[in-house]
Amino acid sequence: MLPLEKKLNITFEIERLVQKKLEIVVPQVVLDELKKLLNNEKQSTILKAKLALDLASKFSVLESETGYFADEEILRIAVEKDAIVATNDSELRMKLRARGIAVISLRGKNKLSLFGDIK
């Protein structure tokens, strides 16, 4: 949900960092978690979830294995596909980096940074 809050052009920023065109995908399990947030009591959470779903609709959906939490599935997919992951979740970032997965996350107010090497 962060790119919307910080007015980031996520596609441009990712291509700037990796210096090549990539296919940006959103795992289905992430979309499922965002949809669950639409039932939250906080209007701000509902609005952020709607905005995140709108942003996600611009990218391909990657079918996910069922039975996983989003973070577990993101980690599994990243390892399996040797993918770069964009996240601002510090716990997930640490797990990804421990496995040698490159991570893109917010640095400062409106810039993304790449942590790790692109293979």
Buried (B, 14 or more C-beta within 10 A) or exposed (E): BBBBEBEBEBBEBBBEBBEEEEEBBBBBBBBEBBEEBEEEEEEEBBBBBBBBBEBBEEEEEBEBEEEBEBBBBBBBBBEEEEBBBBBBBEEBBEBBBEEEBBBBBBEEEEEBEBBBEEE
